[in-house]
């Protein structure tokens, strides 16, 4: 049985949803566990830095688990081994999507700096920076799906 | 670079090669099936290397696999 959506597009969607889910769950846990108990922590940049560093291995671990689940589900549904190969079209799409996502990240970065220019709290800059990273990831995913569907 | 539309005869050539599947062609050219589908549908123009590899598999000259309307090759001055 061949699913209607190509594997690469399913994989892009699954990866993006996982990234977003991890960020939301992690953010919610941080908020509930630390910020609610001690609201002063939002002004502590050391706290933000530590929590962001901790998020990186959590995200890498989540993506590895997702890839394993994805390969198992793919095998059950299509009875095919997961293709890990990337060819010239994949690389071209990757480059084009990366170029677009870089622009969105740059704009968000300017917003983060701008928040300081207009006198907002430092935590606003940190929040905008995190959002900018994920906005870039989402834009990249959308661009990839667009190029896979429309052609490149 | 202009947007010249490159046509191809891969579907016909696959049919003439004992109905070779897209997967088989993909494996023999070292790309994914999705790329072969995109080339066949005119959604992706392959690199010269891949184009030559496809022509080699069908044992036919490159111009019998890929073609372009000569009018599309003329650069239009803006």
Backbone of each chain as ProteinMPNN parsed JSONL, in Angstrom:
{"seq_chain_A": "XXXXXXXXXXXXXXXXXXXXXXXXXXXXXXXXXXXXXXXXXXXXXXXXXXXXXXXXXXXXXXXXXXXXXXXXXXXXXXXXXXXXXXXXXXXXXXXXXXXXXXXXXXXXXXXXXXXXXXXXXXXXXXXXXXXXXXXXXXXXXXXXXXXXXXXX", "coords_chain_A": {"N_chain_A": [[0.845, -1.195, 0.0], [0.662, 2.128, -0.953], [1.124, 5.181, 0.558], [-0.682, 8.326, 0.1], [0.65, 10.762, 0.447], [3.987, 11.668, -0.218], [6.906, 10.077, 1.265], [8.959, 11.808, 2.147], [7.697, 14.27, 2.533], [5.902, 13.62, 4.544], [7.716, 13.058, 6.534], [8.934, 15.546, 6.931], [6.781, 17.02, 7.946], [6.218, 15.55, 10.275], [8.617, 15.9, 11.707], [8.639, 18.684, 12.11], [6.295, 19.045, 13.632], [7.002, 17.564, 15.876], [9.206, 19.064, 16.843], [7.923, 21.475, 17.503], [6.099, 20.553, 19.412], [7.838, 19.657, 21.408], [9.037, 22.063, 22.158], [6.811, 23.521, 23.121], [5.892, 21.856, 25.232], [8.187, 21.717, 26.819], [8.545, 24.438, 27.386], [6.188, 24.9, 28.803], [6.575, 23.265, 31.034], [8.821, 24.503, 32.174], [7.729, 26.981, 32.746], [5.699, 26.289, 34.583], [7.123, 24.949, 36.567], [9.249, 26.61, 37.387], [8.931, 29.465, 36.795], [6.359, 30.172, 37.736], [6.628, 29.673, 40.415], [8.733, 31.314, 41.129], [8.61, 34.274, 40.027], [10.516, 36.217, 39.53], [12.563, 35.083, 38.192], [12.334, 35.4, 35.453], [13.739, 37.624, 34.773], [16.291, 36.892, 34.936], [19.02, 36.301, 33.128], [20.894, 34.267, 33.112], [19.474, 32.065, 33.966], [17.704, 31.729, 31.782], [19.6, 31.16, 29.777], [20.704, 28.717, 30.69], [18.459, 27.039, 30.628], [17.839, 27.052, 27.916], [20.095, 25.822, 26.847], [19.796, 23.296, 27.91], [17.623, 22.496, 26.53], [18.499, 21.784, 24.002], [19.818, 19.09, 23.92], [17.519, 17.69, 24.638], [15.822, 18.116, 22.494], [17.281, 16.943, 20.411], [17.302, 14.279, 21.262], [14.527, 13.774, 21.193], [14.045, 13.968, 18.462], [15.519, 11.81, 17.497], [14.127, 9.669, 18.648], [11.696, 10.082, 17.362], [12.419, 9.553, 14.685], [12.945, 6.825, 14.825], [10.404, 5.823, 15.51], [9.025, 6.705, 13.273], [10.272, 5.233, 11.229], [9.481, 2.648, 11.944], [6.645, 2.809, 11.777], [6.421, 3.475, 9.091], [7.415, 1.156, 7.908], [5.491, -0.7, 8.702], [3.183, 0.329, 7.465], [3.832, 0.617, 4.695], [5.426, -1.491, 4.076], [8.028, -1.148, 3.32], [11.532, -0.522, 3.506], [12.938, 2.29, 5.205], [13.962, 4.981, 3.228], [17.021, 6.477, 3.299], [18.534, 7.941, 1.753], [19.768, 10.931, 0.229], [19.325, 12.847, -2.614], [20.312, 14.715, -5.604], [18.105, 16.429, -6.107], [16.914, 16.645, -3.594], [18.965, 17.956, -2.226], [19.052, 20.39, -3.558], [16.519, 21.421, -2.983], [16.755, 21.562, -0.243], [18.729, 23.558, 0.0], [17.422, 25.793, -1.137], [15.224, 26.065, 0.578], [16.527, 26.548, 2.952], [17.67, 29.003, 2.451], [15.426, 30.645, 2.333], [14.422, 30.293, 4.937], [16.462, 31.408, 6.389], [16.145, 34.107, 5.95], [13.731, 34.616, 7.281], [14.515, 34.048, 9.882], [16.459, 36.009, 10.229], [14.892, 38.342, 10.161], [13.334, 37.962, 12.458], [15.386, 38.033, 14.311], [16.181, 40.68, 14.135], [13.879, 41.812, 15.165], [14.097, 40.921, 17.79], [16.375, 42.289, 18.667], [15.399, 44.798, 18.264], [13.436, 44.912, 20.212], [14.912, 45.435, 22.456], [15.904, 47.878, 21.824], [13.71, 49.484, 22.08], [13.367, 49.472, 24.708], [12.354, 47.199, 26.092], [12.024, 44.399, 28.423], [14.871, 42.192, 29.133], [14.089, 39.485, 28.931], [12.177, 39.466, 27.0], [13.584, 39.746, 24.645], [14.976, 37.291, 24.673], [12.817, 35.508, 24.484], [11.772, 36.24, 21.983], [13.945, 35.566, 20.409], [14.013, 32.756, 20.654], [11.52, 32.143, 19.571], [12.041, 33.063, 17.012], [13.894, 31.219, 16.047], [12.293, 28.948, 15.832], [10.315, 29.844, 14.168], [11.793, 30.093, 11.884], [12.38, 27.393, 11.431], [9.836, 26.404, 10.899], [9.115, 27.851, 8.623], [11.062, 26.887, 6.891], [10.287, 24.206, 6.706], [7.768, 24.48, 5.492], [8.554, 25.644, 3.077], [10.075, 23.56, 1.971], [8.128, 21.539, 1.613], [6.516, 22.858, -0.201], [8.275, 23.102, -2.43], [8.718, 20.4, -2.992], [6.187, 19.668, -3.811], [5.473, 21.508, -5.873], [7.663, 21.535, -7.504], [11.078, 22.042, -8.583]], "CA_chain_A": [[0.0, 0.0, 0.0], [1.476, 3.348, -1.064], [0.38, 6.34, 1.053], [-0.83, 9.379, -0.904], [1.685, 11.782, 0.636], [5.324, 11.052, -0.271], [7.547, 9.871, 2.567], [9.744, 12.974, 2.579], [6.78, 15.303, 3.017], [5.401, 13.143, 5.853], [8.827, 13.172, 7.481], [9.112, 16.975, 7.241], [5.668, 17.426, 8.817], [6.4, 14.888, 11.579], [9.752, 16.543, 12.396], [8.242, 20.031, 12.543], [5.328, 18.915, 14.726], [7.752, 17.114, 17.065], [9.976, 20.202, 17.357], [7.0, 22.41, 18.138], [5.553, 19.911, 20.618], [8.894, 19.655, 22.445], [9.198, 23.441, 22.649], [5.645, 23.896, 23.928], [5.869, 21.075, 26.478], [9.332, 22.15, 27.619], [8.226, 25.793, 27.854], [5.123, 24.792, 29.805], [7.182, 22.704, 32.257], [9.662, 25.559, 32.762], [6.821, 28.003, 33.295], [4.988, 25.753, 35.747], [8.036, 24.506, 37.626], [10.158, 27.667, 37.885], [8.456, 30.854, 36.697], [5.199, 30.383, 38.61], [7.085, 29.672, 41.812], [9.604, 32.462, 41.35], [8.461, 35.112, 38.827], [11.711, 37.046, 39.343], [13.508, 34.359, 37.312], [12.244, 35.852, 34.042], [14.727, 38.695, 34.564], [17.61, 36.294, 35.116], [19.472, 35.777, 31.826], [21.618, 33.008, 33.355], [18.426, 31.042, 34.01], [17.282, 31.495, 30.398], [20.697, 30.508, 29.053], [20.803, 27.314, 31.115], [17.28, 26.287, 30.16], [17.941, 26.872, 26.467], [21.131, 24.814, 26.591], [19.229, 21.992, 28.263], [16.61, 22.144, 25.521], [19.138, 21.235, 22.789], [19.858, 17.611, 23.94], [16.142, 17.151, 24.687], [15.293, 18.131, 21.126], [17.995, 15.929, 19.614], [16.764, 12.98, 21.709], [13.145, 13.639, 20.693], [14.075, 13.724, 17.011], [16.001, 10.431, 17.28], [12.984, 8.782, 18.965], [10.716, 10.254, 16.278], [12.902, 8.863, 13.489], [12.761, 5.387, 15.051], [8.955, 5.561, 15.406], [8.658, 6.947, 11.88], [10.744, 4.098, 10.429], [8.651, 1.48, 12.276], [5.304, 3.027, 11.208], [6.593, 3.41, 7.646], [7.587, -0.251, 7.544], [4.2, -1.371, 8.889], [2.205, 0.828, 6.49], [4.204, 0.448, 3.284], [6.268, -2.685, 3.963], [9.288, -0.777, 2.668], [12.525, 0.054, 4.413], [12.995, 3.734, 5.051], [15.034, 5.474, 2.373], [17.731, 7.558, 3.989], [19.37, 8.601, 0.75], [19.373, 12.243, -0.296], [19.925, 12.997, -3.944], [20.537, 16.104, -6.039], [16.898, 17.252, -5.952], [16.78, 16.91, -2.153], [19.958, 18.953, -1.83], [18.641, 21.68, -4.127], [15.366, 21.878, -2.192], [17.315, 21.901, 1.081], [19.399, 24.858, -0.117], [16.438, 26.856, -1.381], [14.427, 26.231, 1.8], [17.414, 27.136, 3.964], [17.828, 30.414, 2.095], [14.19, 31.328, 2.744], [14.303, 30.274, 6.407], [17.461, 32.334, 6.936], [15.558, 35.443, 5.924], [12.738, 34.756, 8.36], [15.257, 34.094, 11.148], [17.09, 37.341, 10.306], [13.86, 39.338, 10.499], [13.0, 37.76, 13.872], [16.537, 38.482, 15.09], [16.086, 42.143, 14.198], [12.785, 42.112, 16.11], [14.62, 40.693, 19.14], [17.246, 43.425, 18.987], [14.507, 45.963, 18.312], [12.722, 44.926, 21.5], [15.814, 46.08, 23.419], [16.036, 49.288, 21.431], [12.555, 50.265, 22.569], [13.376, 49.414, 26.172], [11.647, 46.054, 26.702], [12.835, 43.59, 29.346], [15.733, 41.242, 28.403], [13.441, 38.204, 28.658], [11.413, 39.612, 25.745], [14.55, 39.444, 23.591], [15.216, 35.842, 24.687], [11.607, 34.846, 23.974], [11.691, 36.494, 20.535], [15.012, 34.784, 19.768], [13.569, 31.35, 20.57], [10.43, 32.095, 18.585], [12.622, 33.263, 15.676], [14.493, 29.936, 15.62], [11.249, 28.006, 15.434], [9.65, 30.402, 12.99], [12.677, 29.714, 10.779], [12.207, 25.95, 11.176], [8.514, 26.194, 10.283], [9.186, 28.404, 7.26], [11.882, 25.949, 6.121], [9.46, 23.015, 6.442], [6.736, 24.856, 4.506], [9.238, 25.843, 1.79], [10.446, 22.238, 1.436], [6.916, 20.86, 1.118], [6.109, 23.606, -1.398], [9.149, 22.746, -3.551], [8.487, 18.993, -3.354], [4.901, 19.572, -4.523], [5.437, 22.333, -7.09], [8.837, 21.26, -8.339], [12.152, 23.005, -8.342]], "C_chain_A": [[0.887, 1.254, 0.0], [0.677, 4.545, -0.545], [0.379, 7.467, 0.031], [0.278, 10.431, -0.784], [3.062, 11.134, 0.603], [6.0, 11.042, 1.103], [8.264, 11.123, 3.054], [8.845, 14.062, 3.149], [6.232, 14.906, 4.382], [6.48, 13.343, 6.915], [9.045, 14.637, 7.9], [8.027, 17.43, 8.218], [5.856, 16.838, 10.216], [7.517, 15.558, 12.385], [9.343, 17.911, 12.939], [7.274, 19.962, 13.716], [6.048, 18.492, 16.01], [8.525, 18.27, 17.688], [9.069, 21.164, 18.118], [6.453, 21.838, 19.441], [6.577, 19.952, 21.751], [9.037, 21.06, 23.037], [8.038, 23.842, 23.558], [5.64, 23.161, 25.268], [6.994, 21.537, 27.407], [9.063, 23.545, 28.219], [7.184, 25.764, 28.965], [5.694, 24.272, 31.128], [8.03, 23.774, 32.974], [8.794, 26.609, 33.449], [6.207, 27.523, 34.609], [5.963, 25.501, 36.918], [8.856, 25.661, 38.228], [9.499, 29.057, 37.923], [7.284, 31.124, 37.65], [5.63, 30.488, 40.07], [7.936, 30.902, 42.124], [9.591, 33.365, 40.107], [9.685, 35.984, 38.541], [12.708, 36.399, 38.364], [13.459, 34.841, 35.856], [13.264, 36.951, 33.745], [16.164, 38.168, 34.63], [18.082, 35.648, 33.805], [20.242, 34.465, 31.971], [20.625, 31.837, 33.357], [17.967, 30.687, 32.587], [18.349, 30.727, 29.616], [20.791, 29.031, 29.393], [19.654, 26.483, 30.558], [17.333, 26.056, 28.648], [18.996, 25.817, 26.115], [20.6, 23.415, 26.867], [18.237, 21.52, 27.194], [17.248, 21.455, 24.309], [19.236, 19.696, 22.844], [18.47, 16.983, 23.989], [15.571, 17.089, 23.268], [15.974, 17.077, 20.257], [17.466, 14.536, 19.963], [15.369, 12.733, 21.166], [13.143, 13.307, 19.209], [14.572, 12.31, 16.699], [14.859, 9.447, 17.539], [11.941, 8.861, 17.843], [11.131, 9.482, 15.041], [12.708, 7.35, 13.616], [11.284, 5.022, 14.883], [8.522, 5.676, 13.943], [9.055, 5.753, 11.006], [9.876, 2.869, 10.679], [7.267, 1.612, 11.626], [5.362, 2.916, 9.679], [6.687, 1.963, 7.163], [6.252, -0.997, 7.64], [3.232, -0.97, 7.775], [2.562, 0.482, 5.047], [5.002, -0.822, 3.011], [7.575, -2.391, 3.223], [10.247, -0.241, 3.729], [12.624, 1.552, 4.151], [14.214, 4.139, 4.232], [15.744, 6.614, 3.097], [18.569, 8.387, 3.015], [18.853, 10.007, 0.418], [20.083, 12.417, -1.634], [20.0, 14.471, -4.331], [19.302, 16.985, -5.873], [16.685, 17.616, -4.478], [17.726, 18.031, -1.722], [19.588, 20.352, -2.341], [17.484, 22.268, -3.32], [15.837, 22.335, -0.81], [17.948, 23.307, 1.034], [18.412, 26.0, -0.271], [15.633, 27.14, -0.12], [15.249, 26.916, 2.892], [17.58, 28.641, 3.728], [16.597, 31.213, 2.557], [14.11, 31.407, 4.271], [15.303, 31.239, 7.041], [16.909, 33.752, 6.977], [14.571, 35.634, 7.06], [13.435, 34.829, 9.718], [15.91, 35.463, 11.327], [16.087, 38.409, 10.734], [13.5, 39.224, 11.988], [14.144, 38.232, 14.77], [16.51, 40.006, 15.234], [14.979, 42.569, 15.158], [13.271, 41.974, 17.549], [15.501, 41.866, 19.581], [16.406, 44.695, 19.147], [13.77, 46.068, 19.632], [13.587, 45.589, 22.577], [15.95, 47.564, 23.122], [14.874, 50.123, 21.948], [12.347, 50.06, 24.075], [12.585, 48.29, 26.821], [12.609, 45.282, 27.61], [13.701, 42.597, 28.552], [15.041, 39.916, 28.08], [12.609, 38.25, 27.37], [12.332, 39.255, 24.576], [14.794, 37.925, 23.508], [14.022, 35.093, 24.09], [11.503, 35.024, 22.466], [12.762, 35.694, 19.798], [14.604, 33.318, 19.597], [12.477, 31.218, 19.515], [11.005, 32.215, 17.172], [13.24, 31.973, 15.142], [13.41, 28.996, 15.111], [10.431, 28.519, 14.267], [10.47, 30.021, 11.754], [12.497, 28.254, 10.407], [10.879, 25.678, 10.476], [8.529, 26.684, 8.832], [9.979, 27.448, 6.365], [11.063, 24.711, 5.74], [8.42, 23.31, 5.372], [7.381, 25.007, 3.118], [9.598, 24.501, 1.157], [9.235, 21.531, 0.839], [6.446, 21.519, -0.179], [6.95, 23.168, -2.603], [8.967, 21.281, -3.967], [7.203, 18.864, -4.171], [4.949, 20.279, -5.876], [6.574, 21.996, -8.053], [9.859, 22.355, -8.154], [13.019, 23.179, -9.586]], "O_chain_A": [[1.755, 1.408, 0.859], [-0.344, 4.898, -1.136], [1.287, 7.578, -0.793], [0.78, 10.93, -1.791], [3.297, 10.157, 1.313], [5.713, 11.867, 1.97], [8.189, 11.465, 4.234], [9.195, 14.705, 4.138], [6.108, 15.745, 5.274], [6.195, 13.743, 8.043], [9.305, 14.927, 9.068], [8.308, 18.131, 9.19], [5.678, 17.532, 11.217], [7.384, 15.759, 13.592], [9.656, 18.256, 14.078], [7.403, 20.718, 14.679], [5.747, 18.993, 17.093], [8.511, 18.447, 18.906], [9.393, 21.608, 19.219], [6.355, 22.541, 20.446], [6.24, 20.24, 22.9], [9.145, 21.226, 24.252], [8.242, 24.426, 24.622], [5.411, 23.769, 26.313], [6.794, 21.723, 28.607], [9.322, 23.789, 29.397], [7.282, 26.505, 29.943], [5.348, 24.766, 32.201], [7.967, 23.928, 34.193], [9.076, 27.057, 34.56], [6.193, 28.243, 35.608], [5.668, 25.796, 38.077], [9.121, 25.681, 39.43], [9.51, 29.731, 38.953], [7.225, 32.174, 38.29], [5.084, 31.271, 40.848], [7.876, 31.458, 43.221], [10.454, 33.24, 39.238], [9.863, 36.44, 37.412], [13.568, 37.068, 37.792], [14.436, 34.702, 35.119], [13.61, 37.178, 32.585], [17.121, 38.909, 34.408], [17.601, 34.582, 33.422], [20.243, 33.642, 31.055], [20.906, 30.766, 32.821], [17.856, 29.514, 32.231], [18.048, 29.777, 28.894], [20.939, 28.189, 28.507], [19.854, 25.367, 30.079], [16.926, 25.002, 28.159], [18.805, 25.019, 25.197], [20.914, 22.467, 26.147], [18.041, 20.322, 26.984], [16.603, 20.632, 23.66], [18.784, 19.039, 21.906], [18.253, 15.893, 23.459], [14.915, 16.116, 22.898], [15.32, 16.402, 19.463], [17.214, 13.718, 19.079], [15.053, 11.627, 20.73], [12.357, 12.48, 18.745], [14.104, 11.682, 15.749], [14.64, 8.516, 16.764], [11.379, 7.846, 17.43], [10.302, 8.826, 14.41], [12.354, 6.676, 12.648], [10.947, 4.049, 14.209], [7.754, 4.853, 13.444], [8.283, 5.314, 10.153], [9.566, 2.127, 9.747], [6.771, 0.671, 11.008], [4.471, 2.34, 9.055], [6.109, 1.598, 6.139], [5.922, -1.816, 6.782], [2.543, -1.819, 7.208], [1.692, 0.097, 4.266], [5.227, -1.186, 1.857], [8.152, -3.27, 2.584], [9.843, 0.397, 4.701], [12.421, 2.019, 3.03], [15.337, 3.708, 4.497], [15.114, 7.606, 3.463], [19.21, 9.373, 3.382], [17.645, 10.23, 0.338], [21.281, 12.165, -1.761], [19.783, 15.357, -3.505], [19.427, 18.162, -5.534], [16.323, 18.748, -4.154], [17.352, 18.927, -0.965], [19.783, 21.354, -1.653], [17.471, 23.46, -3.013], [15.382, 23.35, -0.283], [17.722, 24.13, 1.922], [18.54, 27.04, 0.374], [15.384, 28.297, 0.219], [14.743, 27.744, 3.649], [17.625, 29.436, 4.667], [16.722, 32.311, 3.099], [13.773, 32.451, 4.829], [15.035, 31.817, 8.094], [17.169, 34.504, 7.915], [14.564, 36.671, 7.723], [13.009, 35.574, 10.601], [15.919, 36.015, 12.427], [16.392, 39.269, 11.56], [13.376, 40.228, 12.69], [13.909, 38.765, 15.855], [16.779, 40.548, 16.306], [15.117, 43.559, 15.876], [12.926, 42.776, 18.417], [15.392, 42.363, 20.702], [16.652, 45.533, 20.015], [13.506, 47.167, 20.121], [13.067, 46.224, 23.495], [16.09, 48.391, 24.023], [15.024, 51.314, 22.221], [11.311, 50.418, 24.635], [12.184, 48.407, 27.979], [13.824, 45.477, 27.574], [13.335, 42.2, 27.446], [15.361, 39.284, 27.073], [12.368, 37.224, 26.734], [11.929, 38.561, 23.642], [14.816, 37.35, 22.42], [14.19, 34.167, 23.295], [11.185, 34.077, 21.747], [12.524, 35.199, 18.696], [14.819, 32.718, 18.544], [12.5, 30.312, 18.682], [10.529, 31.559, 16.246], [13.135, 31.665, 13.955], [13.581, 28.331, 14.089], [9.912, 27.738, 13.47], [9.914, 29.67, 10.713], [12.463, 27.905, 9.227], [10.797, 24.837, 9.58], [8.02, 26.014, 7.933], [9.608, 27.225, 5.213], [11.132, 24.229, 4.609], [8.208, 22.51, 4.461], [6.826, 24.555, 2.116], [9.444, 24.321, -0.051], [9.287, 21.0, -0.27], [6.037, 20.845, -1.124], [6.405, 22.894, -3.672], [9.051, 20.955, -5.151], [7.128, 18.062, -5.102], [4.526, 19.729, -6.892], [6.445, 22.157, -9.267], [9.566, 23.437, -7.646], [13.976, 23.953, -9.568]]}, "seq_chain_B": "XXXXXXXXXXXXXXXXXXXXXXXXXXXXXXXXXXXXXXXXXXXXXXXXXXXXXXXXXXXXXXXXXXXXXXXXXXXXXX", "coords_chain_B": {"N_chain_B": [[19.171, 33.502, -16.023], [16.859, 31.899, -18.128], [13.437, 30.667, -18.143], [13.323, 27.898, -19.409], [11.445, 25.29, -20.754], [12.008, 22.001, -20.207], [11.479, 19.11, -21.935], [10.705, 15.598, -21.67], [11.222, 12.115, -22.536], [10.973, 10.013, -20.845], [8.973, 8.364, -19.752], [7.981, 6.982, -22.01], [10.338, 5.719, -22.842], [10.799, 4.078, -20.657], [8.655, 2.391, -20.892], [9.297, 1.111, -23.265], [11.469, -0.224, -22.455], [10.879, -2.808, -21.451], [8.759, -2.105, -19.707], [9.974, -0.753, -17.511], [10.181, -0.035, -14.063], [9.601, 2.988, -12.131], [10.933, 2.914, -9.749], [12.947, 1.081, -10.256], [14.43, 2.417, -12.204], [15.202, 4.582, -10.682], [16.837, 3.343, -8.763], [18.878, 2.417, -10.421], [19.964, 4.763, -11.35], [20.769, 6.017, -9.137], [19.24, 7.793, -7.631], [16.324, 9.024, -5.803], [12.995, 7.583, -5.99], [11.114, 9.547, -5.978], [12.422, 11.68, -7.17], [12.693, 10.785, -9.79], [9.994, 10.697, -10.485], [9.41, 13.431, -10.316], [11.047, 14.404, -12.385], [9.951, 13.123, -14.632], [7.428, 14.31, -14.636], [8.065, 16.835, -15.355], [8.737, 18.583, -13.352], [11.186, 18.917, -12.304], [14.398, 19.678, -13.423], [16.985, 17.638, -14.312], [20.49, 17.345, -13.299], [23.292, 17.615, -15.559], [24.884, 15.354, -15.31], [23.138, 13.397, -14.179], [21.241, 13.352, -16.208], [22.728, 12.324, -18.353], [23.267, 9.852, -17.281], [20.734, 8.681, -17.181], [20.149, 8.594, -19.905], [22.127, 6.829, -20.69], [21.335, 4.474, -19.43], [19.063, 3.829, -20.885], [20.269, 3.402, -23.198], [20.523, 5.309, -25.259], [20.85, 8.368, -27.221], [21.382, 11.539, -25.558], [19.711, 13.61, -26.476], [17.511, 12.247, -27.306], [16.221, 11.627, -25.05], [15.853, 13.935, -23.509], [14.461, 17.069, -24.423], [14.146, 20.349, -25.836], [12.206, 23.222, -26.614], [13.327, 25.064, -29.34], [12.763, 27.812, -29.486], [12.531, 28.554, -26.854], [15.108, 28.737, -26.069], [16.184, 31.049, -26.928], [17.449, 34.015, -25.764], [15.593, 36.507, -24.285], [15.633, 39.99, -24.607], [15.355, 42.328, -21.956]], "CA_chain_B": [[18.693, 32.235, -16.607], [15.45, 31.905, -18.486], [12.668, 29.5, -17.711], [13.004, 27.08, -20.569], [10.772, 24.063, -20.356], [12.68, 20.816, -20.752], [10.557, 17.965, -22.044], [11.433, 14.316, -21.648], [10.516, 10.915, -23.032], [11.333, 8.907, -19.939], [7.842, 7.428, -19.615], [7.982, 6.145, -23.22], [11.545, 4.881, -22.826], [10.602, 3.028, -19.634], [7.7, 1.433, -21.467], [9.991, 0.318, -24.277], [12.481, -1.053, -21.771], [10.115, -3.837, -20.713], [7.965, -1.45, -18.644], [10.839, -0.554, -16.338], [9.478, 0.772, -13.051], [10.298, 4.215, -11.696], [11.823, 2.518, -8.658], [14.13, 0.434, -10.847], [15.226, 3.481, -12.832], [15.779, 5.366, -9.579], [17.954, 2.572, -8.188], [19.986, 2.331, -11.377], [20.594, 6.078, -11.539], [21.274, 6.476, -7.836], [18.412, 8.852, -7.026], [15.106, 8.462, -5.219], [11.87, 7.457, -6.921], [10.45, 10.858, -5.995], [13.134, 12.524, -8.145], [12.314, 10.304, -11.127], [8.607, 11.159, -10.69], [9.475, 14.883, -10.566], [11.633, 14.622, -13.725], [8.941, 12.687, -15.621], [6.33, 15.282, -14.664], [8.586, 18.15, -15.735], [8.848, 19.463, -12.18], [12.596, 19.074, -11.941], [15.355, 19.458, -14.516], [18.145, 16.988, -13.686], [21.825, 17.836, -13.647], [23.814, 16.964, -16.768], [25.372, 14.02, -14.931], [21.99, 12.489, -14.058], [20.631, 13.239, -17.534], [23.554, 11.382, -19.127], [23.114, 8.514, -16.692], [19.424, 8.174, -17.615], [20.29, 8.265, -21.338], [22.996, 5.651, -20.776], [20.552, 3.293, -19.035], [18.178, 3.484, -22.001], [21.146, 3.184, -24.351], [20.033, 6.224, -26.295], [21.491, 9.689, -27.067], [20.739, 12.45, -24.597], [18.642, 14.402, -27.093], [16.303, 11.421, -27.461], [15.561, 11.556, -23.73], [15.443, 15.296, -23.138], [14.412, 18.003, -25.543], [13.67, 21.686, -25.468], [11.73, 24.002, -27.745], [14.407, 26.018, -29.668], [12.348, 29.205, -29.199], [12.761, 28.811, -25.426], [16.541, 28.933, -25.825], [16.57, 32.407, -27.329], [17.349, 34.944, -24.63], [14.811, 37.712, -24.628], [16.157, 41.192, -23.937], [14.317, 43.0, -21.158]], "C_chain_B": [[17.212, 32.348, -16.944], [14.754, 30.67, -17.971], [12.338, 28.66, -18.927], [12.52, 25.702, -20.118], [11.456, 22.871, -21.02], [11.7, 19.648, -20.75], [11.374, 16.681, -21.979], [10.556, 13.166, -22.114], [10.728, 9.725, -22.086], [10.202, 7.88, -19.824], [7.828, 6.445, -20.79], [9.168, 5.179, -23.201], [11.434, 3.767, -21.784], [9.687, 1.934, -20.164], [8.413, 0.512, -22.452], [11.075, -0.571, -23.662], [11.772, -2.048, -20.847], [9.361, -3.275, -19.508], [8.782, -1.348, -17.355], [10.115, 0.336, -15.325], [10.305, 2.014, -12.71], [11.313, 3.868, -10.602], [13.113, 1.911, -9.209], [15.046, 1.472, -11.488], [15.922, 4.314, -11.756], [16.991, 4.644, -8.991], [19.151, 2.555, -9.128], [20.68, 3.671, -11.599], [21.098, 6.669, -10.221], [20.522, 7.659, -7.261], [17.16, 8.203, -6.424], [13.999, 8.401, -6.274], [11.159, 8.797, -7.076], [11.102, 11.796, -7.027], [12.779, 12.099, -9.57], [10.894, 10.776, -11.47], [8.619, 12.647, -11.054], [10.033, 15.17, -11.963], [10.588, 14.276, -14.798], [7.817, 13.704, -15.764], [6.784, 16.691, -15.025], [8.711, 19.109, -14.568], [10.293, 19.675, -11.739], [13.463, 18.778, -13.157], [16.622, 18.862, -13.916], [19.461, 17.654, -14.065], [22.274, 17.092, -14.906], [24.239, 15.527, -16.469], [24.218, 13.012, -14.865], [21.316, 12.276, -15.416], [21.406, 12.239, -18.394], [23.393, 9.958, -18.59], [21.795, 7.87, -17.147], [19.518, 7.736, -19.085], [21.102, 6.983, -21.506], [22.206, 4.378, -20.437], [19.628, 2.854, -20.177], [18.956, 3.277, -23.305], [20.729, 4.057, -25.546], [20.721, 7.585, -26.127], [20.677, 10.612, -26.154], [19.549, 13.197, -25.21], [17.378, 13.577, -27.38], [15.549, 11.296, -26.133], [15.016, 12.931, -23.356], [15.44, 16.187, -24.367], [13.875, 19.34, -25.039], [13.234, 22.41, -26.729], [12.801, 25.048, -28.079], [14.043, 27.464, -29.358], [12.613, 29.577, -27.735], [14.225, 29.125, -25.134], [17.017, 30.339, -26.178], [16.361, 33.343, -26.138], [16.592, 36.19, -25.066], [15.367, 38.894, -23.859], [15.031, 41.893, -23.199], [14.284, 44.482, -21.487]], "O_chain_B": [[16.416, 32.833, -16.14], [15.379, 29.752, -17.439], [11.213, 28.695, -19.426], [13.098, 25.059, -19.242], [11.476, 22.757, -22.246], [11.169, 19.256, -19.711], [12.584, 16.687, -22.206], [9.328, 13.238, -22.088], [10.663, 8.57, -22.507], [10.449, 6.674, -19.803], [7.685, 5.237, -20.599], [9.031, 3.993, -23.499], [11.914, 2.654, -21.999], [9.895, 0.743, -19.932], [8.175, -0.695, -22.48], [11.53, -1.537, -24.274], [12.032, -2.114, -19.645], [9.327, -3.882, -18.438], [8.361, -1.78, -16.282], [9.509, 1.341, -15.696], [11.509, 2.083, -12.958], [12.399, 4.444, -10.536], [14.209, 2.178, -8.717], [16.268, 1.42, -11.342], [17.082, 4.7, -11.905], [18.034, 5.251, -8.753], [20.297, 2.664, -8.691], [21.847, 3.712, -11.989], [21.773, 7.698, -10.208], [21.081, 8.444, -6.495], [16.965, 6.992, -6.524], [14.059, 9.072, -7.304], [10.669, 9.138, -8.152], [10.423, 12.597, -7.669], [12.587, 12.94, -10.448], [10.626, 11.198, -12.595], [7.928, 13.073, -11.979], [9.553, 16.073, -12.648], [10.373, 15.037, -15.741], [7.312, 13.937, -16.862], [5.987, 17.629, -15.005], [8.783, 20.322, -14.767], [10.572, 20.523, -10.892], [13.288, 17.764, -13.832], [17.273, 19.507, -13.095], [19.534, 18.423, -15.023], [21.7, 16.065, -15.267], [23.994, 14.612, -17.255], [24.306, 11.916, -15.419], [20.877, 11.172, -15.737], [20.809, 11.408, -19.079], [23.385, 8.99, -19.351], [21.745, 6.679, -17.455], [19.041, 6.665, -19.462], [20.797, 6.155, -22.364], [22.384, 3.34, -21.074], [19.436, 1.66, -20.407], [18.379, 3.015, -24.361], [20.607, 3.585, -26.676], [21.134, 7.931, -25.02], [19.462, 10.472, -26.01], [18.521, 13.393, -24.562], [16.315, 14.131, -27.659], [14.382, 10.906, -26.106], [13.865, 13.066, -22.941], [16.302, 16.075, -25.238], [13.251, 19.437, -23.983], [13.828, 22.23, -27.792], [13.161, 25.845, -27.213], [14.913, 28.26, -29.005], [12.88, 30.734, -27.409], [14.552, 29.699, -24.095], [18.103, 30.762, -25.781], [15.266, 33.449, -25.586], [16.912, 36.826, -26.071], [15.554, 38.837, -22.643], [13.921, 42.042, -23.709], [13.479, 45.222, -20.921]]}, "name": "protein", "num_of_chains": 2, "seq": "XXXXXXXXXXXXXXXXXXXXXXXXXXXXXXXXXXXXXXXXXXXXXXXXXXXXXXXXXXXXXXXXXXXXXXXXXXXXXXXXXXXXXXXXXXXXXXXXXXXXXXXXXXXXXXXXXXXXXXXXXXXXXXXXXXXXXXXXXXXXXXXXXXXXXXXXXXXXXXXXXXXXXXXXXXXXXXXXXXXXXXXXXXXXXXXXXXXXXXXXXXXXXXXXXXXXXXXXXXXXXXXXXXXXXX"}
